[in-house]
């Protein structure tokens, strides 16, 4: 997981927060995990539905 995160983080340009989100999304997609972003009950699915 760390290697997937690091690779996506390093390959993404932009602000630190954008690089972090890219790493998290890469891990979630690679390992078929759900990733939602938002606050409270206002969440948005960022990845495909896990299998």
mmCIF entry with sequence, helices, sheets and N, C-alpha, C, O atoms, coordinates in Angstrom:
data_MODEL
# 
_entry.id   MODEL 
# 
_entity.id                         1 
_entity.type                       polymer 
_entity.pdbx_number_of_molecules   1 
# 
_entity_poly.entity_id                      1 
_entity_poly.type                           'polypeptide(L)' 
_entity_poly.nstd_linkage                   no 
_entity_poly.nstd_monomer                   no 
_entity_poly.pdbx_seq_one_letter_code       
;(UNK)(UNK)(UNK)(UNK)(UNK)(UNK)(UNK)(UNK)(UNK)(UNK)(UNK)(UNK)(UNK)(UNK)(UNK)(UNK)
(UNK)(UNK)(UNK)(UNK)(UNK)(UNK)(UNK)(UNK)(UNK)(UNK)(UNK)(UNK)(UNK)(UNK)(UNK)(UNK)
(UNK)(UNK)(UNK)(UNK)(UNK)(UNK)(UNK)(UNK)(UNK)(UNK)(UNK)(UNK)(UNK)(UNK)(UNK)(UNK)
(UNK)(UNK)(UNK)
;
_entity_poly.pdbx_seq_one_letter_code_can   XXXXXXXXXXXXXXXXXXXXXXXXXXXXXXXXXXXXXXXXXXXXXXXXXXX 
_entity_poly.pdbx_strand_id                 A 
# 
loop_
_entity_poly_seq.entity_id 
_entity_poly_seq.num 
_entity_poly_seq.mon_id 
_entity_poly_seq.hetero 
1 1  UNK n 
1 2  UNK n 
1 3  UNK n 
1 4  UNK n 
1 5  UNK n 
1 6  UNK n 
1 7  UNK n 
1 8  UNK n 
1 9  UNK n 
1 10 UNK n 
1 11 UNK n 
1 12 UNK n 
1 13 UNK n 
1 14 UNK n 
1 15 UNK n 
1 16 UNK n 
1 17 UNK n 
1 18 UNK n 
1 19 UNK n 
1 20 UNK n 
1 21 UNK n 
1 22 UNK n 
1 23 UNK n 
1 24 UNK n 
1 25 UNK n 
1 26 UNK n 
1 27 UNK n 
1 28 UNK n 
1 29 UNK n 
1 30 UNK n 
1 31 UNK n 
1 32 UNK n 
1 33 UNK n 
1 34 UNK n 
1 35 UNK n 
1 36 UNK n 
1 37 UNK n 
1 38 UNK n 
1 39 UNK n 
1 40 UNK n 
1 41 UNK n 
1 42 UNK n 
1 43 UNK n 
1 44 UNK n 
1 45 UNK n 
1 46 UNK n 
1 47 UNK n 
1 48 UNK n 
1 49 UNK n 
1 50 UNK n 
1 51 UNK n 
# 
_struct_asym.id          A 
_struct_asym.entity_id   1 
# 
loop_
_struct_conf.conf_type_id 
_struct_conf.id 
_struct_conf.pdbx_PDB_helix_id 
_struct_conf.beg_label_comp_id 
_struct_conf.beg_label_asym_id 
_struct_conf.beg_label_seq_id 
_struct_conf.pdbx_beg_PDB_ins_code 
_struct_conf.end_label_comp_id 
_struct_conf.end_label_asym_id 
_struct_conf.end_label_seq_id 
_struct_conf.pdbx_end_PDB_ins_code 
_struct_conf.beg_auth_comp_id 
_struct_conf.beg_auth_asym_id 
_struct_conf.beg_auth_seq_id 
_struct_conf.end_auth_comp_id 
_struct_conf.end_auth_asym_id 
_struct_conf.end_auth_seq_id 
_struct_conf.pdbx_PDB_helix_class 
_struct_conf.details 
_struct_conf.pdbx_PDB_helix_length 
HELX_P HELX_P1 AA1 UNK A 2  ? UNK A 11 ? UNK A 2  UNK A 11 1 ? 10 
HELX_P HELX_P2 AA2 UNK A 16 ? UNK A 30 ? UNK A 16 UNK A 30 1 ? 15 
# 
_struct_conf_type.id          HELX_P 
_struct_conf_type.criteria    ? 
_struct_conf_type.reference   ? 
# 
_struct_sheet.id               AA1 
_struct_sheet.type             ? 
_struct_sheet.number_strands   2 
_struct_sheet.details          ? 
# 
_struct_sheet_order.sheet_id     AA1 
_struct_sheet_order.range_id_1   1 
_struct_sheet_order.range_id_2   2 
_struct_sheet_order.offset       ? 
_struct_sheet_order.sense        anti-parallel 
# 
loop_
_struct_sheet_range.sheet_id 
_struct_sheet_range.id 
_struct_sheet_range.beg_label_comp_id 
_struct_sheet_range.beg_label_asym_id 
_struct_sheet_range.beg_label_seq_id 
_struct_sheet_range.pdbx_beg_PDB_ins_code 
_struct_sheet_range.end_label_comp_id 
_struct_sheet_range.end_label_asym_id 
_struct_sheet_range.end_label_seq_id 
_struct_sheet_range.pdbx_end_PDB_ins_code 
_struct_sheet_range.beg_auth_comp_id 
_struct_sheet_range.beg_auth_asym_id 
_struct_sheet_range.beg_auth_seq_id 
_struct_sheet_range.end_auth_comp_id 
_struct_sheet_range.end_auth_asym_id 
_struct_sheet_range.end_auth_seq_id 
AA1 1 UNK A 36 ? UNK A 39 ? UNK A 36 UNK A 39 
AA1 2 UNK A 42 ? UNK A 45 ? UNK A 42 UNK A 45 
# 
loop_
_atom_site.group_PDB 
_atom_site.id 
_atom_site.type_symbol 
_atom_site.label_atom_id 
_atom_site.label_alt_id 
_atom_site.label_comp_id 
_atom_site.label_asym_id 
_atom_site.label_entity_id 
_atom_site.label_seq_id 
_atom_site.pdbx_PDB_ins_code 
_atom_site.Cartn_x 
_atom_site.Cartn_y 
_atom_site.Cartn_z 
_atom_site.occupancy 
_atom_site.B_iso_or_equiv 
_atom_site.pdbx_formal_charge 
_atom_site.auth_seq_id 
_atom_site.auth_comp_id 
_atom_site.auth_asym_id 
_atom_site.auth_atom_id 
_atom_site.pdbx_PDB_model_num 
ATOM 1   N N  . UNK A 1 1  ? 0.822   -1.194 0.000   1.00 0.00 ? 1  UNK A N  1 
ATOM 2   C CA . UNK A 1 1  ? 0.000   0.000  0.000   1.00 0.00 ? 1  UNK A CA 1 
ATOM 3   C C  . UNK A 1 1  ? 0.865   1.257  0.000   1.00 0.00 ? 1  UNK A C  1 
ATOM 4   O O  . UNK A 1 1  ? 0.566   2.235  -0.684  1.00 0.00 ? 1  UNK A O  1 
ATOM 5   N N  . UNK A 1 2  ? 1.929   1.212  0.770   1.00 0.00 ? 2  UNK A N  1 
ATOM 6   C CA . UNK A 1 2  ? 2.815   2.373  0.848   1.00 0.00 ? 2  UNK A CA 1 
ATOM 7   C C  . UNK A 1 2  ? 3.442   2.683  -0.505  1.00 0.00 ? 2  UNK A C  1 
ATOM 8   O O  . UNK A 1 2  ? 3.547   3.848  -0.891  1.00 0.00 ? 2  UNK A O  1 
ATOM 9   N N  . UNK A 1 3  ? 3.856   1.654  -1.219  1.00 0.00 ? 3  UNK A N  1 
ATOM 10  C CA . UNK A 1 3  ? 4.479   1.868  -2.530  1.00 0.00 ? 3  UNK A CA 1 
ATOM 11  C C  . UNK A 1 3  ? 3.482   2.468  -3.518  1.00 0.00 ? 3  UNK A C  1 
ATOM 12  O O  . UNK A 1 3  ? 3.846   3.352  -4.294  1.00 0.00 ? 3  UNK A O  1 
ATOM 13  N N  . UNK A 1 4  ? 2.231   2.004  -3.505  1.00 0.00 ? 4  UNK A N  1 
ATOM 14  C CA . UNK A 1 4  ? 1.194   2.541  -4.393  1.00 0.00 ? 4  UNK A CA 1 
ATOM 15  C C  . UNK A 1 4  ? 0.946   4.006  -4.057  1.00 0.00 ? 4  UNK A C  1 
ATOM 16  O O  . UNK A 1 4  ? 0.863   4.850  -4.948  1.00 0.00 ? 4  UNK A O  1 
ATOM 17  N N  . UNK A 1 5  ? 0.828   4.299  -2.768  1.00 0.00 ? 5  UNK A N  1 
ATOM 18  C CA . UNK A 1 5  ? 0.594   5.676  -2.316  1.00 0.00 ? 5  UNK A CA 1 
ATOM 19  C C  . UNK A 1 5  ? 1.748   6.578  -2.749  1.00 0.00 ? 5  UNK A C  1 
ATOM 20  O O  . UNK A 1 5  ? 1.529   7.634  -3.341  1.00 0.00 ? 5  UNK A O  1 
ATOM 21  N N  . UNK A 1 6  ? 2.971   6.157  -2.451  1.00 0.00 ? 6  UNK A N  1 
ATOM 22  C CA . UNK A 1 6  ? 4.150   6.971  -2.767  1.00 0.00 ? 6  UNK A CA 1 
ATOM 23  C C  . UNK A 1 6  ? 4.268   7.242  -4.265  1.00 0.00 ? 6  UNK A C  1 
ATOM 24  O O  . UNK A 1 6  ? 4.611   8.351  -4.673  1.00 0.00 ? 6  UNK A O  1 
ATOM 25  N N  . UNK A 1 7  ? 3.986   6.236  -5.074  1.00 0.00 ? 7  UNK A N  1 
ATOM 26  C CA . UNK A 1 7  ? 4.088   6.400  -6.527  1.00 0.00 ? 7  UNK A CA 1 
ATOM 27  C C  . UNK A 1 7  ? 3.081   7.443  -7.027  1.00 0.00 ? 7  UNK A C  1 
ATOM 28  O O  . UNK A 1 7  ? 3.429   8.317  -7.821  1.00 0.00 ? 7  UNK A O  1 
ATOM 29  N N  . UNK A 1 8  ? 1.842   7.348  -6.561  1.00 0.00 ? 8  UNK A N  1 
ATOM 30  C CA . UNK A 1 8  ? 0.811   8.313  -6.980  1.00 0.00 ? 8  UNK A CA 1 
ATOM 31  C C  . UNK A 1 8  ? 1.115   9.704  -6.430  1.00 0.00 ? 8  UNK A C  1 
ATOM 32  O O  . UNK A 1 8  ? 0.940   10.700 -7.131  1.00 0.00 ? 8  UNK A O  1 
ATOM 33  N N  . UNK A 1 9  ? 1.562   9.774  -5.203  1.00 0.00 ? 9  UNK A N  1 
ATOM 34  C CA . UNK A 1 9  ? 1.906   11.052 -4.573  1.00 0.00 ? 9  UNK A CA 1 
ATOM 35  C C  . UNK A 1 9  ? 2.997   11.750 -5.377  1.00 0.00 ? 9  UNK A C  1 
ATOM 36  O O  . UNK A 1 9  ? 2.885   12.932 -5.700  1.00 0.00 ? 9  UNK A O  1 
ATOM 37  N N  . UNK A 1 10 ? 4.044   11.013 -5.692  1.00 0.00 ? 10 UNK A N  1 
ATOM 38  C CA . UNK A 1 10 ? 5.179   11.592 -6.423  1.00 0.00 ? 10 UNK A CA 1 
ATOM 39  C C  . UNK A 1 10 ? 4.818   11.973 -7.859  1.00 0.00 ? 10 UNK A C  1 
ATOM 40  O O  . UNK A 1 10 ? 5.389   12.913 -8.411  1.00 0.00 ? 10 UNK A O  1 
ATOM 41  N N  . UNK A 1 11 ? 3.881   11.255 -8.461  1.00 0.00 ? 11 UNK A N  1 
ATOM 42  C CA . UNK A 1 11 ? 3.518   11.504 -9.860  1.00 0.00 ? 11 UNK A CA 1 
ATOM 43  C C  . UNK A 1 11 ? 2.525   12.662 -10.017 1.00 0.00 ? 11 UNK A C  1 
ATOM 44  O O  . UNK A 1 11 ? 2.273   13.115 -11.134 1.00 0.00 ? 11 UNK A O  1 
ATOM 45  N N  . UNK A 1 12 ? 1.971   13.133 -8.916  1.00 0.00 ? 12 UNK A N  1 
ATOM 46  C CA . UNK A 1 12 ? 0.960   14.189 -8.977  1.00 0.00 ? 12 UNK A CA 1 
ATOM 47  C C  . UNK A 1 12 ? 1.596   15.540 -8.702  1.00 0.00 ? 12 UNK A C  1 
ATOM 48  O O  . UNK A 1 12 ? 2.389   15.691 -7.773  1.00 0.00 ? 12 UNK A O  1 
ATOM 49  N N  . UNK A 1 13 ? 1.239   16.515 -9.517  1.00 0.00 ? 13 UNK A N  1 
ATOM 50  C CA . UNK A 1 13 ? 1.710   17.875 -9.264  1.00 0.00 ? 13 UNK A CA 1 
ATOM 51  C C  . UNK A 1 13 ? 0.578   18.644 -8.592  1.00 0.00 ? 13 UNK A C  1 
ATOM 52  O O  . UNK A 1 13 ? -0.588  18.262 -8.691  1.00 0.00 ? 13 UNK A O  1 
ATOM 53  N N  . UNK A 1 14 ? 0.921   19.697 -7.929  1.00 0.00 ? 14 UNK A N  1 
ATOM 54  C CA . UNK A 1 14 ? -0.087  20.512 -7.271  1.00 0.00 ? 14 UNK A CA 1 
ATOM 55  C C  . UNK A 1 14 ? 0.214   20.699 -5.804  1.00 0.00 ? 14 UNK A C  1 
ATOM 56  O O  . UNK A 1 14 ? 1.337   20.499 -5.343  1.00 0.00 ? 14 UNK A O  1 
ATOM 57  N N  . UNK A 1 15 ? -0.814  21.086 -5.087  1.00 0.00 ? 15 UNK A N  1 
ATOM 58  C CA . UNK A 1 15 ? -0.663  21.336 -3.656  1.00 0.00 ? 15 UNK A CA 1 
ATOM 59  C C  . UNK A 1 15 ? -0.501  20.011 -2.907  1.00 0.00 ? 15 UNK A C  1 
ATOM 60  O O  . UNK A 1 15 ? -0.850  18.947 -3.418  1.00 0.00 ? 15 UNK A O  1 
ATOM 61  N N  . UNK A 1 16 ? 0.029   20.096 -1.699  1.00 0.00 ? 16 UNK A N  1 
ATOM 62  C CA . UNK A 1 16 ? 0.252   18.917 -0.865  1.00 0.00 ? 16 UNK A CA 1 
ATOM 63  C C  . UNK A 1 16 ? -1.047  18.122 -0.685  1.00 0.00 ? 16 UNK A C  1 
ATOM 64  O O  . UNK A 1 16 ? -1.036  16.894 -0.771  1.00 0.00 ? 16 UNK A O  1 
ATOM 65  N N  . UNK A 1 17 ? -2.157  18.813 -0.437  1.00 0.00 ? 17 UNK A N  1 
ATOM 66  C CA . UNK A 1 17 ? -3.438  18.133 -0.223  1.00 0.00 ? 17 UNK A CA 1 
ATOM 67  C C  . UNK A 1 17 ? -3.877  17.363 -1.464  1.00 0.00 ? 17 UNK A C  1 
ATOM 68  O O  . UNK A 1 17 ? -4.468  16.290 -1.343  1.00 0.00 ? 17 UNK A O  1 
ATOM 69  N N  . UNK A 1 18 ? -3.602  17.889 -2.646  1.00 0.00 ? 18 UNK A N  1 
ATOM 70  C CA . UNK A 1 18 ? -3.945  17.209 -3.894  1.00 0.00 ? 18 UNK A CA 1 
ATOM 71  C C  . UNK A 1 18 ? -3.086  15.960 -4.076  1.00 0.00 ? 18 UNK A C  1 
ATOM 72  O O  . UNK A 1 18 ? -3.571  14.929 -4.540  1.00 0.00 ? 18 UNK A O  1 
ATOM 73  N N  . UNK A 1 19 ? -1.823  16.056 -3.711  1.00 0.00 ? 19 UNK A N  1 
ATOM 74  C CA . UNK A 1 19 ? -0.926  14.921 -3.802  1.00 0.00 ? 19 UNK A CA 1 
ATOM 75  C C  . UNK A 1 19 ? -1.351  13.815 -2.838  1.00 0.00 ? 19 UNK A C  1 
ATOM 76  O O  . UNK A 1 19 ? -1.302  12.632 -3.175  1.00 0.00 ? 19 UNK A O  1 
ATOM 77  N N  . UNK A 1 20 ? -1.771  14.214 -1.630  1.00 0.00 ? 20 UNK A N  1 
ATOM 78  C CA . UNK A 1 20 ? -2.237  13.235 -0.639  1.00 0.00 ? 20 UNK A CA 1 
ATOM 79  C C  . UNK A 1 20 ? -3.492  12.521 -1.125  1.00 0.00 ? 20 UNK A C  1 
ATOM 80  O O  . UNK A 1 20 ? -3.599  11.299 -1.020  1.00 0.00 ? 20 UNK A O  1 
ATOM 81  N N  . UNK A 1 21 ? -4.435  13.283 -1.654  1.00 0.00 ? 21 UNK A N  1 
ATOM 82  C CA . UNK A 1 21 ? -5.668  12.670 -2.139  1.00 0.00 ? 21 UNK A CA 1 
ATOM 83  C C  . UNK A 1 21 ? -5.384  11.721 -3.297  1.00 0.00 ? 21 UNK A C  1 
ATOM 84  O O  . UNK A 1 21 ? -6.009  10.664 -3.387  1.00 0.00 ? 21 UNK A O  1 
ATOM 85  N N  . UNK A 1 22 ? -4.478  12.065 -4.163  1.00 0.00 ? 22 UNK A N  1 
ATOM 86  C CA . UNK A 1 22 ? -4.118  11.176 -5.270  1.00 0.00 ? 22 UNK A CA 1 
ATOM 87  C C  . UNK A 1 22 ? -3.552  9.860  -4.733  1.00 0.00 ? 22 UNK A C  1 
ATOM 88  O O  . UNK A 1 22 ? -3.869  8.789  -5.251  1.00 0.00 ? 22 UNK A O  1 
ATOM 89  N N  . UNK A 1 23 ? -2.729  9.939  -3.710  1.00 0.00 ? 23 UNK A N  1 
ATOM 90  C CA . UNK A 1 23 ? -2.174  8.731  -3.095  1.00 0.00 ? 23 UNK A CA 1 
ATOM 91  C C  . UNK A 1 23 ? -3.246  7.863  -2.467  1.00 0.00 ? 23 UNK A C  1 
ATOM 92  O O  . UNK A 1 23 ? -3.250  6.644  -2.636  1.00 0.00 ? 23 UNK A O  1 
ATOM 93  N N  . UNK A 1 24 ? -4.157  8.497  -1.740  1.00 0.00 ? 24 UNK A N  1 
ATOM 94  C CA . UNK A 1 24 ? -5.238  7.753  -1.088  1.00 0.00 ? 24 UNK A CA 1 
ATOM 95  C C  . UNK A 1 24 ? -6.152  7.103  -2.134  1.00 0.00 ? 24 UNK A C  1 
ATOM 96  O O  . UNK A 1 24 ? -6.545  5.946  -1.986  1.00 0.00 ? 24 UNK A O  1 
ATOM 97  N N  . UNK A 1 25 ? -6.482  7.841  -3.177  1.00 0.00 ? 25 UNK A N  1 
ATOM 98  C CA . UNK A 1 25 ? -7.343  7.289  -4.226  1.00 0.00 ? 25 UNK A CA 1 
ATOM 99  C C  . UNK A 1 25 ? -6.661  6.117  -4.944  1.00 0.00 ? 25 UNK A C  1 
ATOM 100 O O  . UNK A 1 25 ? -7.315  5.131  -5.282  1.00 0.00 ? 25 UNK A O  1 
ATOM 101 N N  . UNK A 1 26 ? -5.374  6.224  -5.171  1.00 0.00 ? 26 UNK A N  1 
ATOM 102 C CA . UNK A 1 26 ? -4.647  5.132  -5.830  1.00 0.00 ? 26 UNK A CA 1 
ATOM 103 C C  . UNK A 1 26 ? -4.680  3.869  -4.982  1.00 0.00 ? 26 UNK A C  1 
ATOM 104 O O  . UNK A 1 26 ? -4.883  2.773  -5.504  1.00 0.00 ? 26 UNK A O  1 
ATOM 105 N N  . UNK A 1 27 ? -4.483  4.016  -3.686  1.00 0.00 ? 27 UNK A N  1 
ATOM 106 C CA . UNK A 1 27 ? -4.540  2.859  -2.784  1.00 0.00 ? 27 UNK A CA 1 
ATOM 107 C C  . UNK A 1 27 ? -5.947  2.268  -2.773  1.00 0.00 ? 27 UNK A C  1 
ATOM 108 O O  . UNK A 1 27 ? -6.116  1.053  -2.873  1.00 0.00 ? 27 UNK A O  1 
ATOM 109 N N  . UNK A 1 28 ? -6.947  3.126  -2.651  1.00 0.00 ? 28 UNK A N  1 
ATOM 110 C CA . UNK A 1 28 ? -8.336  2.647  -2.607  1.00 0.00 ? 28 UNK A CA 1 
ATOM 111 C C  . UNK A 1 28 ? -8.689  1.883  -3.876  1.00 0.00 ? 28 UNK A C  1 
ATOM 112 O O  . UNK A 1 28 ? -9.298  0.816  -3.803  1.00 0.00 ? 28 UNK A O  1 
ATOM 113 N N  . UNK A 1 29 ? -8.320  2.407  -5.022  1.00 0.00 ? 29 UNK A N  1 
ATOM 114 C CA . UNK A 1 29 ? -8.642  1.736  -6.280  1.00 0.00 ? 29 UNK A CA 1 
ATOM 115 C C  . UNK A 1 29 ? -7.841  0.450  -6.471  1.00 0.00 ? 29 UNK A C  1 
ATOM 116 O O  . UNK A 1 29 ? -8.370  -0.542 -6.972  1.00 0.00 ? 29 UNK A O  1 
ATOM 117 N N  . UNK A 1 30 ? -6.581  0.464  -6.079  1.00 0.00 ? 30 UNK A N  1 
ATOM 118 C CA . UNK A 1 30 ? -5.739  -0.720 -6.243  1.00 0.00 ? 30 UNK A CA 1 
ATOM 119 C C  . UNK A 1 30 ? -6.188  -1.884 -5.360  1.00 0.00 ? 30 UNK A C  1 
ATOM 120 O O  . UNK A 1 30 ? -6.072  -3.046 -5.750  1.00 0.00 ? 30 UNK A O  1 
ATOM 121 N N  . UNK A 1 31 ? -6.698  -1.570 -4.177  1.00 0.00 ? 31 UNK A N  1 
ATOM 122 C CA . UNK A 1 31 ? -7.078  -2.606 -3.222  1.00 0.00 ? 31 UNK A CA 1 
ATOM 123 C C  . UNK A 1 31 ? -8.597  -2.742 -3.074  1.00 0.00 ? 31 UNK A C  1 
ATOM 124 O O  . UNK A 1 31 ? -9.085  -3.349 -2.120  1.00 0.00 ? 31 UNK A O  1 
ATOM 125 N N  . UNK A 1 32 ? -9.339  -2.166 -4.036  1.00 0.00 ? 32 UNK A N  1 
ATOM 126 C CA . UNK A 1 32 ? -10.799 -2.284 -4.085  1.00 0.00 ? 32 UNK A CA 1 
ATOM 127 C C  . UNK A 1 32 ? -11.454 -1.807 -2.787  1.00 0.00 ? 32 UNK A C  1 
ATOM 128 O O  . UNK A 1 32 ? -12.296 -2.499 -2.214  1.00 0.00 ? 32 UNK A O  1 
ATOM 129 N N  . UNK A 1 33 ? -11.058 -0.625 -2.338  1.00 0.00 ? 33 UNK A N  1 
ATOM 130 C CA . UNK A 1 33 ? -11.613 -0.013 -1.135  1.00 0.00 ? 33 UNK A CA 1 
ATOM 131 C C  . UNK A 1 33 ? -12.460 1.190  -1.525  1.00 0.00 ? 33 UNK A C  1 
ATOM 132 O O  . UNK A 1 33 ? -12.230 1.811  -2.563  1.00 0.00 ? 33 UNK A O  1 
ATOM 133 N N  . UNK A 1 34 ? -13.427 1.510  -0.699  1.00 0.00 ? 34 UNK A N  1 
ATOM 134 C CA . UNK A 1 34 ? -14.249 2.696  -0.922  1.00 0.00 ? 34 UNK A CA 1 
ATOM 135 C C  . UNK A 1 34 ? -13.516 3.913  -0.369  1.00 0.00 ? 34 UNK A C  1 
ATOM 136 O O  . UNK A 1 34 ? -12.840 3.832  0.657   1.00 0.00 ? 34 UNK A O  1 
ATOM 137 N N  . UNK A 1 35 ? -13.657 5.030  -1.054  1.00 0.00 ? 35 UNK A N  1 
ATOM 138 C CA . UNK A 1 35 ? -13.097 6.290  -0.567  1.00 0.00 ? 35 UNK A CA 1 
ATOM 139 C C  . UNK A 1 35 ? -14.139 7.372  -0.795  1.00 0.00 ? 35 UNK A C  1 
ATOM 140 O O  . UNK A 1 35 ? -14.465 7.705  -1.935  1.00 0.00 ? 35 UNK A O  1 
ATOM 141 N N  . UNK A 1 36 ? -14.654 7.914  0.291   1.00 0.00 ? 36 UNK A N  1 
ATOM 142 C CA . UNK A 1 36 ? -15.621 9.003  0.260   1.00 0.00 ? 36 UNK A CA 1 
ATOM 143 C C  . UNK A 1 36 ? -14.965 10.236 0.872   1.00 0.00 ? 36 UNK A C  1 
ATOM 144 O O  . UNK A 1 36 ? -14.163 10.126 1.799   1.00 0.00 ? 36 UNK A O  1 
ATOM 145 N N  . UNK A 1 37 ? -15.309 11.397 0.353   1.00 0.00 ? 37 UNK A N  1 
ATOM 146 C CA . UNK A 1 37 ? -14.773 12.643 0.889   1.00 0.00 ? 37 UNK A CA 1 
ATOM 147 C C  . UNK A 1 37 ? -15.930 13.575 1.211   1.00 0.00 ? 37 UNK A C  1 
ATOM 148 O O  . UNK A 1 37 ? -16.973 13.539 0.557   1.00 0.00 ? 37 UNK A O  1 
ATOM 149 N N  . UNK A 1 38 ? -15.739 14.391 2.204   1.00 0.00 ? 38 UNK A N  1 
ATOM 150 C CA . UNK A 1 38 ? -16.760 15.350 2.596   1.00 0.00 ? 38 UNK A CA 1 
ATOM 151 C C  . UNK A 1 38 ? -16.738 15.557 4.095   1.00 0.00 ? 38 UNK A C  1 
ATOM 152 O O  . UNK A 1 38 ? -15.759 15.256 4.778   1.00 0.00 ? 38 UNK A O  1 
ATOM 153 N N  . UNK A 1 39 ? -17.846 16.078 4.584   1.00 0.00 ? 39 UNK A N  1 
ATOM 154 C CA . UNK A 1 39 ? -17.942 16.372 6.002   1.00 0.00 ? 39 UNK A CA 1 
ATOM 155 C C  . UNK A 1 39 ? -19.325 15.994 6.505   1.00 0.00 ? 39 UNK A C  1 
ATOM 156 O O  . UNK A 1 39 ? -20.330 16.303 5.865   1.00 0.00 ? 39 UNK A O  1 
ATOM 157 N N  . UNK A 1 40 ? -19.378 15.326 7.652   1.00 0.00 ? 40 UNK A N  1 
ATOM 158 C CA . UNK A 1 40 ? -20.657 14.932 8.222   1.00 0.00 ? 40 UNK A CA 1 
ATOM 159 C C  . UNK A 1 40 ? -21.408 13.993 7.295   1.00 0.00 ? 40 UNK A C  1 
ATOM 160 O O  . UNK A 1 40 ? -20.853 13.000 6.824   1.00 0.00 ? 40 UNK A O  1 
ATOM 161 N N  . UNK A 1 41 ? -22.669 14.306 7.033   1.00 0.00 ? 41 UNK A N  1 
ATOM 162 C CA . UNK A 1 41 ? -23.469 13.452 6.157   1.00 0.00 ? 41 UNK A CA 1 
ATOM 163 C C  . UNK A 1 41 ? -23.370 13.872 4.690   1.00 0.00 ? 41 UNK A C  1 
ATOM 164 O O  . UNK A 1 41 ? -24.007 13.266 3.828   1.00 0.00 ? 41 UNK A O  1 
ATOM 165 N N  . UNK A 1 42 ? -22.588 14.891 4.406   1.00 0.00 ? 42 UNK A N  1 
ATOM 166 C CA . UNK A 1 42 ? -22.404 15.390 3.044   1.00 0.00 ? 42 UNK A CA 1 
ATOM 167 C C  . UNK A 1 42 ? -21.154 14.749 2.437   1.00 0.00 ? 42 UNK A C  1 
ATOM 168 O O  . UNK A 1 42 ? -20.101 15.380 2.350   1.00 0.00 ? 42 UNK A O  1 
ATOM 169 N N  . UNK A 1 43 ? -21.285 13.484 2.018   1.00 0.00 ? 43 UNK A N  1 
ATOM 170 C CA . UNK A 1 43 ? -20.160 12.731 1.476   1.00 0.00 ? 43 UNK A CA 1 
ATOM 171 C C  . UNK A 1 43 ? -20.352 12.467 -0.003  1.00 0.00 ? 43 UNK A C  1 
ATOM 172 O O  . UNK A 1 43 ? -21.475 12.321 -0.485  1.00 0.00 ? 43 UNK A O  1 
ATOM 173 N N  . UNK A 1 44 ? -19.249 12.409 -0.708  1.00 0.00 ? 44 UNK A N  1 
ATOM 174 C CA . UNK A 1 44 ? -19.245 12.107 -2.137  1.00 0.00 ? 44 UNK A CA 1 
ATOM 175 C C  . UNK A 1 44 ? -18.291 10.949 -2.374  1.00 0.00 ? 44 UNK A C  1 
ATOM 176 O O  . UNK A 1 44 ? -17.150 10.976 -1.915  1.00 0.00 ? 44 UNK A O  1 
ATOM 177 N N  . UNK A 1 45 ? -18.758 9.927  -3.095  1.00 0.00 ? 45 UNK A N  1 
ATOM 178 C CA . UNK A 1 45 ? -17.903 8.791  -3.429  1.00 0.00 ? 45 UNK A CA 1 
ATOM 179 C C  . UNK A 1 45 ? -16.854 9.240  -4.417  1.00 0.00 ? 45 UNK A C  1 
ATOM 180 O O  . UNK A 1 45 ? -17.187 9.814  -5.454  1.00 0.00 ? 45 UNK A O  1 
ATOM 181 N N  . UNK A 1 46 ? -15.595 8.990  -4.117  1.00 0.00 ? 46 UNK A N  1 
ATOM 182 C CA . UNK A 1 46 ? -14.487 9.388  -4.987  1.00 0.00 ? 46 UNK A CA 1 
ATOM 183 C C  . UNK A 1 46 ? -13.965 8.227  -5.822  1.00 0.00 ? 46 UNK A C  1 
ATOM 184 O O  . UNK A 1 46 ? -13.312 8.439  -6.843  1.00 0.00 ? 46 UNK A O  1 
ATOM 185 N N  . UNK A 1 47 ? -14.248 7.015  -5.397  1.00 0.00 ? 47 UNK A N  1 
ATOM 186 C CA . UNK A 1 47 ? -13.784 5.837  -6.139  1.00 0.00 ? 47 UNK A CA 1 
ATOM 187 C C  . UNK A 1 47 ? -14.988 5.036  -6.604  1.00 0.00 ? 47 UNK A C  1 
ATOM 188 O O  . UNK A 1 47 ? -16.115 5.268  -6.165  1.00 0.00 ? 47 UNK A O  1 
ATOM 189 N N  . UNK A 1 48 ? -14.735 4.099  -7.491  1.00 0.00 ? 48 UNK A N  1 
ATOM 190 C CA . UNK A 1 48 ? -15.798 3.197  -7.934  1.00 0.00 ? 48 UNK A CA 1 
ATOM 191 C C  . UNK A 1 48 ? -16.248 2.349  -6.752  1.00 0.00 ? 48 UNK A C  1 
ATOM 192 O O  . UNK A 1 48 ? -15.517 2.192  -5.774  1.00 0.00 ? 48 UNK A O  1 
ATOM 193 N N  . UNK A 1 49 ? -17.452 1.807  -6.850  1.00 0.00 ? 49 UNK A N  1 
ATOM 194 C CA . UNK A 1 49 ? -17.961 0.927  -5.805  1.00 0.00 ? 49 UNK A CA 1 
ATOM 195 C C  . UNK A 1 49 ? -17.064 -0.297 -5.719  1.00 0.00 ? 49 UNK A C  1 
ATOM 196 O O  . UNK A 1 49 ? -16.798 -0.929 -6.741  1.00 0.00 ? 49 UNK A O  1 
ATOM 197 N N  . UNK A 1 50 ? -16.584 -0.655 -4.511  1.00 0.00 ? 50 UNK A N  1 
ATOM 198 C CA . UNK A 1 50 ? -15.703 -1.816 -4.383  1.00 0.00 ? 50 UNK A CA 1 
ATOM 199 C C  . UNK A 1 50 ? -16.415 -3.111 -4.777  1.00 0.00 ? 50 UNK A C  1 
ATOM 200 O O  . UNK A 1 50 ? -17.634 -3.226 -4.656  1.00 0.00 ? 50 UNK A O  1 
ATOM 201 N N  . UNK A 1 51 ? -15.659 -4.046 -5.235  1.00 0.00 ? 51 UNK A N  1 
ATOM 202 C CA . UNK A 1 51 ? -16.242 -5.339 -5.628  1.00 0.00 ? 51 UNK A CA 1 
ATOM 203 C C  . UNK A 1 51 ? -16.619 -6.145 -4.418  1.00 0.00 ? 51 UNK A C  1 
ATOM 204 O O  . UNK A 1 51 ? -17.123 -7.260 -4.551  1.00 0.00 ? 51 UNK A O  1 
# 
